[in-house]
Amino acid sequence: MKQSLLIVEDDEPTRAFLADNLSADGFKVACAGGVGEGLRAIEVRHPSLVLLDLGLEDSHGLDLLDRVRSADGIASRLDPDLPVIVITGRAAEADRVRGFARGADDYLVKPFHYGELLGRVRAVLRRSGGRPRRGVLRVGELTLDPLTRAVRVGGLPVHLSAKEFSLLQALAEDPTRVRSKNELLRDVWGYLSIGQTRTVDAHACRLRRKLGSSGRGWVVNVRGVGYKLTDAA
């Protein structure tokens, strides 16, 4: 069965180029030119992945991403875990960080090589399809529910962004193992080439601060390696 992609892009030549090539590579492809049309297409077509431009005809692409990530996965027709790859001409580090903070699974800057885009699409689909739904994860007094995306520490709710939740889940699935920064960038953010980025450190710092109100240390930095999760004080 073909996996379905939705291209949300208002530049017609770019949209046609992507649709033609992705269709030739075996995907079922639909297109939308703006946020409103894109949201309706997601609700009706239930794509496996969205390729999202930021500068759209009716609004900013991140508005669509916000709507998806904030959706109620039970009552809404939008899946909050829908994989989204941002494709944009905005190459500044601040734009990349902003995109990931709002819940993008990957971020690709125009102009790009089609082969790299195809590799990233397949990598994100592989990760999203290879993570089975699990029950509530427990580490000490911390609980994490992958289905409802609810996080609690000592019974009190903790509100996390989409990427903070994904980082916490990656650590909580094997809390005693140190996950390298490169591994987290690949599995949580979908980076194929790592380069110089403080994305993991920035998210880990915010996650530690949000979880740390109980006085315990949760997200532990193993210097020179990466991060692990612990419930030790």
Secondary structure as UniProt FT lines:
FT   STRAND          4..8
FT   HELIX           12..24
FT   TURN            25..26
FT   STRAND          28..32
FT   HELIX           35..45
FT   STRAND          49..52
FT   HELIX           61..69
FT   TURN            73..75
FT   TURN            80..81
FT   STRAND          84..88
FT   HELIX           93..101
FT   TURN            102..103
FT   STRAND          106..109
FT   HELIX           114..129
FT   STRAND          137..139
FT   TURN            140..141
FT   STRAND          142..145
FT   TURN            146..149
FT   STRAND          150..153
FT   TURN            154..155
FT   STRAND          156..158
FT   HELIX           162..172
FT   TURN            175..176
FT   STRAND          179..180
FT   HELIX           181..184
FT   HELIX           185..189
FT   HELIX           199..211
FT   HELIX           212..214
FT   STRAND          219..222
FT   TURN            223..225
FT   STRAND          226..229
//
